[in-house]
Amino acid sequence: MVLGIGYRFIARYSILGTNSEHNTIMNKRILFGLIIITIMALVAILAPFVATYDPLEMDLSPEARLQAPSAQHLFGTDNLGRDVFSRMVYGTRISLSVGFIAVFISLIVGVFLGGVSGYYGGKVDSGIMRLVEVMYCFPTFFLIMMVITFLGPNIVNVMVVIGFTSWAGLCRLVRAEFLSLRERDFVHSAKVQGVSDMRVIFRHILPNAMAPVYVSATLSVGGAILVESALSFLGLGVQIPTASWGNILTAGKNYIDFAWWLTLFPGMAILITVLSFNMIGEGLREVLDPKLKERKG
Amino acid sequence: MEPILIINNLIVTIAGRRVIDDVSLELYPGRVTAIVGESGSGKTLTALSVLDLLPETAKVVSGEVIFDGKDVFKLREDEKRKIRGFDIGMVFQEPFTALNPVMKVGDQVGEVLLAHNIIKKKELKPKVRELFEQVKLSPNVADSYPHELSGGMRQRAVIAMAMACDPRVLILDEPTTALDVSIQEEVLALVSSIQKKNNLSILFITHDFSIVNMLANEVCVMKEGIIVEKGSREDVLRSPQNEYTKKLIDCIPRIGDKRDRLPG
């Protein structure tokens, strides 16, 4: 999804952009992020072919455990003799799917509530906004931890809970866009022609309100991946033996003084992925925000 | 002849101030009624009240709008929606903002047809092309986005949208004010030809008496929310009774006229 949107913007702005120098820089930033994320996505999809070993296969013999990186085990082996590279390859699936699905859920909730709130205003609006304020009052991470302890830690719960606790910001963003767009002539025009409210909201207003939503959603994917890693690190996310970047880190922290590869590689993977999403998000923001363009150009 | 649209003693306030003060007017089938007045005289609000789409801040204090024998204010929301676009079409002043920038114009015209369920999806394309031809636009324009069109073309597309369901009444809110003079002429000629062909009733809002002279059958002159003069075009133009009307008529530029352009 993000890839498609990204390429559309690149195509559009490299053709239409008059301020070519400025746009090229932006495109490079988005392009860098997109390349990394594309590689990650391919790794995740093709995990069985990329992985060199079974990620769950243990070898408890002393010489197989905690091997340093070598040609045979690219990222070394862990304390149970499992191949870290293969575990990380499968961990990519977890991280990316949690990132995308959690953000997808929060997008649906946030855009719908924000849209309804901004379009109808009045009592509906103040009701939804109070709900948003309540959401803001909770320290989100602890809320997530608490809910996960109740529901039981597994990947589906993690996605759903992250999704349902992170929509408040998006909701406010969409509401603000709607508040200004609903007074525009083409919206009045559609209403005058008898077009239904839901169609006005989703066909006329929403497409014009999407630019900041794309940016915010892309940045949130990085955030969701971080939350998932943190939860898995604390043992509340993906449960062992299933591999995720977070729980590889947990296993590695006990051996950090001599088995550096157990913490370095998953740490780097999280860092690079989140950084890539942030770069795409930032790049999109600068390409899409006309005010920013004016100031710099 | 029975009027198709009647506004009776309409009073609308915004923040306690009367912006429409006891306005009554009638629109007859196949006739053009022009509402003339300066900015802020309440002419656009009068038009919007016909569709019960006044801004949230505006309150209808009293009065009624009767369309086809029914009081519009008393209808249910879904009944009102059936009237909007289907029985009464409307064209706004600004063709540059009246179209959704991220939707093809053909889709926007087609949407009106779909909103009123008067056509099947597969018949949509030819019908839209036909509508574009009716407003003298190339049917290929249907596949363009609004930013690719000129002001005159956009206004034609908006008129096509308003005419999509073959309404009985068309409200035109200063449709030519934002266009340059040569295009104005063409759009007015188009409106006039459509009006004659379809026997439309038109409520035409303008501040320009030369347009009134071209199109209108009846004229209402509004000032500060009040109708100061009402009558047939000939009566109002030839022998205006009200001081304000006289001044407005004096604003029409004439060849060989040596007076200052803005009297009084």
Boltz contact constraints between the chains, C-beta under 6 A:
constraints:
  - contact:
      token1: [A, 185]
      token2: [B, 92]
      max_distance: 6.0
  - contact:
      token1: [A, 185]
      token2: [B, 94]
      max_distance: 6.0
  - contact:
      token1: [A, 185]
      token2: [B, 97]
      max_distance: 6.0
  - contact:
      token1: [A, 185]
      token2: [B, 98]
      max_distance: 6.0
  - contact:
      token1: [A, 186]
      token2: [B, 98]
      max_distance: 6.0
  - contact:
      token1: [A, 186]
      token2: [B, 99]
      max_distance: 6.0
  - contact:
      token1: [A, 186]
      token2: [B, 100]
      max_distance: 6.0
  - contact:
      token1: [A, 189]
      token2: [B, 92]
      max_distance: 6.0
  - contact:
      token1: [A, 189]
      token2: [B, 98]
      max_distance: 6.0
  - contact:
      token1: [A, 192]
      token2: [B, 51]
      max_distance: 6.0
  - contact:
      token1: [A, 192]
      token2: [B, 84]
      max_distance: 6.0
  - contact:
      token1: [A, 192]
      token2: [B, 90]
      max_distance: 6.0
  - contact:
      token1: [A, 193]
      token2: [B, 85]
      max_distance: 6.0
  - contact:
      token1: [A, 193]
      token2: [B, 112]
      max_distance: 6.0
  - contact:
      token1: [A, 194]
      token2: [B, 81]
      max_distance: 6.0
  - contact:
      token1: [A, 194]
      token2: [B, 84]
      max_distance: 6.0
  - contact:
      token1: [A, 194]
      token2: [B, 85]
      max_distance: 6.0
  - contact:
      token1: [A, 194]
      token2: [B, 86]
      max_distance: 6.0
  - contact:
      token1: [A, 194]
      token2: [B, 115]
      max_distance: 6.0
  - contact:
      token1: [A, 195]
      token2: [B, 115]
      max_distance: 6.0
  - contact:
      token1: [A, 204]
      token2: [B, 100]
      max_distance: 6.0
  - contact:
      token1: [A, 207]
      token2: [B, 102]
      max_distance: 6.0
  - contact:
      token1: [A, 208]
      token2: [B, 102]
      max_distance: 6.0
